[in-house]
């Protein structure tokens, strides 16, 4: 009897970070379609999916640094030390990806973000920042968690979107609104500026939905100009297009990954 030697997995690693009120499962279609070519690592961000909610000490000063530390801890269990990877993030996951790309620049092979909610990149006077500021104020002023969740969901998906959801889904989202509040605290407290984005020197793709809100379109436009090696593109759908128009978004992501994976520098 002979024992077959197991070959190392030579597929490029791709880390996937989801949006607020979502989970790693939002990337299921992308992973299923391209698992032959890539080793996907879809992670649950803190407070979502199977990831723990931030503890009391963390909540007292919650930041994107906490989120990135949790991501790095999860990756340490799945990747070899210093192993490079491609990085993909949507919305809050996109903002987290920007922080991670600056924290571990030597490990990032490429960066793709879909409407990252990096509102800290907008000036206080920017109309997009004012727009999202009004949403945050409405969430904070809401009389109940359900009303706060309605404000959040309807901003990203259109008026009436929350009430149109099945009751179990509404309940699940409402149970996550406490983490959404922490997400906004982390986003607005992030100290990185547009000038800091120049340190992300890898190939990058900045995606937006054609029907996305002004706030994230403003972020995406400024980010694409600030990143030194970025291209930008639009897909059908709005801010939640990675879920509502997954086929279109995944096609753009797969094309980008294919192009950077073939590059000698990747």
C-alpha positions in Angstrom: 0.0 0.0 0.0 1.3 3.4 -0.9 0.3 6.8 0.6 -0.4 9.5 -1.9 1.4 12.8 -1.3 -0.8 15.8 -0.9 0.2 18.7 -3.1 0.0 22.2 -1.6 -2.9 24.3 -2.6 -1.5 26.6 -5.2 -4.7 28.5 -5.9 -4.3 32.2 -5.1 -6.0 33.1 -1.8 -8.9 35.6 -2.0 -10.3 37.2 1.2 -13.9 38.3 1.0 -15.5 40.8 3.4 -19.2 41.4 3.4 -21.4 44.5 4.1 -23.2 45.4 7.4 -26.2 43.3 8.2 -24.9 40.5 6.0 -22.5 37.6 6.4 -19.9 35.6 4.6 -22.8 33.8 2.8 -23.3 36.8 0.5 -20.3 35.5 -1.5 -21.6 32.0 -2.0 -22.3 32.4 -5.7 -18.8 33.9 -6.4 -17.1 31.1 -4.5 -19.1 28.4 -6.2 -18.4 29.7 -9.7 -14.7 30.2 -9.3 -13.5 27.8 -6.6 -11.4 25.9 -9.2 -9.2 29.0 -9.7 -9.1 30.6 -6.2 -8.9 29.6 -2.6 -11.7 31.8 -1.2 -11.7 32.9 2.5 -15.0 34.5 3.2 -15.1 35.9 6.7 -17.9 37.0 9.1 -17.2 40.5 10.4 -17.7 41.1 14.1 -21.3 40.9 15.2 -22.5 39.2 11.9 -22.9 35.6 10.9 -21.0 33.4 13.4 -18.6 36.1 14.5 -18.9 37.3 18.1 -20.4 40.7 19.0 -17.7 43.1 20.2 -17.3 42.8 24.0 -17.9 45.7 26.4 -14.2 46.9 26.4 -14.1 47.0 22.6 -17.5 48.7 22.3 -16.3 51.6 24.5 -13.9 52.7 21.7 -14.9 50.7 18.7 -12.9 51.3 15.5 -11.9 49.8 12.2 -8.7 48.8 13.9 -10.7 46.3 16.1 -12.4 45.0 12.9 -9.1 44.5 11.2 -7.5 42.8 14.2 -10.4 40.2 14.1 -9.9 39.7 10.4 -6.2 39.2 10.9 -6.8 36.7 13.7 -9.2 34.7 11.4 -6.7 34.7 8.6 -3.9 33.5 10.8 -5.8 30.2 11.3 -6.2 29.8 7.5 -3.2 31.2 5.8 0.5 30.6 6.2 2.4 33.5 7.9 3.0 36.3 5.5 1.1 34.5 2.7 -0.2 37.1 0.2 -3.9 37.3 -0.8 -6.3 39.2 -3.0 -8.8 41.3 -1.0 -12.4 42.0 -1.9 -14.8 44.1 0.2 -18.4 45.4 -0.1 -19.7 48.4 1.8 -18.6 48.2 5.4 -16.4 45.3 4.3 -14.9 47.6 1.7 -14.0 50.2 4.3 -12.5 47.4 6.5 -10.6 46.2 3.4 -9.0 49.7 2.9 -7.8 49.7 6.6 -6.5 46.1 6.2 -4.7 47.0 3.0 -2.9 49.8 4.8 -2.1 47.7 7.8 -0.6 44.8 5.9 0.6 46.2 2.6 3.1 43.5 1.9 0.5 40.8 1.9 -2.1 42.3 -0.4 -1.9 41.3 -4.0 -4.8 43.3 -5.2 -7.8 45.2 -3.9 -11.4 45.3 -5.2 -14.1 47.2 -3.4 -17.8 47.8 -4.1 -19.1 51.1 -2.8 -16.9 51.2 0.4 -18.6 53.2 3.0 -15.4 55.0 3.9 -17.2 58.3 4.8 -14.1 59.5 6.6 -12.7 60.2 3.2 -15.3 62.9 2.5 -14.9 66.4 3.8 -17.4 67.6 6.4 -18.9 70.0 3.8 -19.4 67.3 1.2 -23.1 66.7 0.3 -22.6 62.9 0.4 -21.3 63.1 3.9 -24.2 65.3 4.9 -26.6 62.8 3.4 -25.3 59.9 5.4 -25.1 62.1 8.4 -28.8 62.6 8.2 -29.3 58.8 8.0 -27.1 58.2 11.1 -29.1 60.9 13.0 -32.4 59.3 12.1 -31.1 55.9 13.3 -30.0 57.4 16.6 -33.3 59.2 17.0 -35.4 56.2 16.3 -37.8 55.2 19.1 -37.3 51.5 18.7 -34.7 49.1 17.2 -37.1 48.2 14.5 -37.6 51.8 13.4 -33.8 52.3 13.4 -33.4 49.2 11.2 -36.1 50.5 8.9 -34.2 53.8 8.4 -31.0 51.9 7.6 -32.5 49.3 5.2 -34.6 51.9 3.4 -31.7 54.2 2.8 -29.7 51.5 1.0 -32.6 49.7 -0.7 -35.3 52.4 -1.2 -38.4 53.4 0.7 -40.6 50.6 1.8 -37.8 48.0 1.5 -37.8 47.0 5.1 -41.5 46.6 5.4 -41.6 44.4 2.3 -39.3 41.8 3.9 -40.6 38.7 5.5 -41.1 39.0 9.2 -38.3 36.6 10.2 -35.8 38.6 8.0 -37.0 41.9 9.6 -36.5 40.4 13.0 -33.0 39.2 12.1 -32.0 42.6 10.7 -33.4 44.4 13.8 -31.3 42.2 16.0 -28.2 43.5 14.2 -28.8 47.2 14.3 -26.7 47.6 17.5 -23.7 46.5 15.5 -24.6 48.9 12.7 -24.4 51.7 15.2 -20.8 50.6 16.0 -20.0 50.3 12.3 -20.9 54.0 11.8 -18.8 55.0 14.9 -15.9 53.1 13.4 -16.3 54.6 10.0 -16.6 58.2 11.0 -13.8 57.8 13.5 -11.3 56.3 11.1 -8.4 58.8 10.8 -7.2 57.8 7.3 -7.4 60.5 4.6 -7.4 60.4 0.8 -3.7 61.1 1.0 -3.2 57.9 3.0 -4.8 55.9 0.2 -1.7 56.5 -1.9 0.1 54.0 0.2 -2.1 51.2 -1.2 0.1 50.6 -4.2 -1.5 47.4 -5.5 -3.8 47.0 -8.5 -7.2 48.1 -7.4 -10.8 48.1 -8.7 -13.5 50.4 -7.4 -17.0 49.4 -8.3 -20.3 51.2 -7.9 -23.9 50.4 -8.7 -25.6 52.7 -11.2 -28.4 53.3 -8.7 -26.1 53.7 -5.7 -26.7 56.6 -3.3 -24.8 59.9 -3.5 -22.8 59.2 -0.4 -21.0 56.1 -1.6 -20.7 57.4 -5.2 -18.8 60.3 -3.7 -16.5 58.0 -1.7 -15.9 55.8 -4.7 -15.0 58.7 -7.0 -12.5 60.2 -4.7 -11.1 56.8 -3.8 -10.5 55.8 -7.4 -8.6 59.0 -8.0 -6.5 58.6 -4.8 -5.4 55.0 -5.3 -2.3 55.0 -7.5 -3.2 51.9 -9.5 -7.0 51.9 -9.6 -9.6 51.4 -12.3 -13.3 52.0 -11.8 -16.5 50.5 -13.2 -20.2 50.5 -12.7 -22.6 47.6 -12.5 -26.4 47.3 -12.7 -28.2 47.8 -9.3 -27.6 49.9 -6.3 -25.5 49.7 -3.2 -26.6 46.1 -2.5 -25.8 45.0 -6.0 -23.3 42.3 -4.8 -26.5 40.6 -3.5 -29.3 41.8 -5.7 -27.2 41.7 -8.9 -24.7 39.2 -7.9 -24.1 37.8 -11.4 -23.1 41.3 -12.8 -20.9 42.1 -9.8 -19.2 38.7 -9.7 -18.5 38.9 -13.4 -16.6 42.2 -12.9 -14.8 40.8 -9.8 -13.8 37.6 -11.6 -12.5 39.5 -14.6 -10.4 41.7 -12.3 -9.0 38.8 -10.4 -8.1 37.0 -13.6 -6.2 40.0 -14.9 -4.2 40.6 -11.7 -3.5 36.9 -11.1 -1.8 36.7 -14.5 0.3 39.8 -13.7 4.0 39.0 -12.9 3.7 41.3 -9.9 0.8 39.5 -8.3 
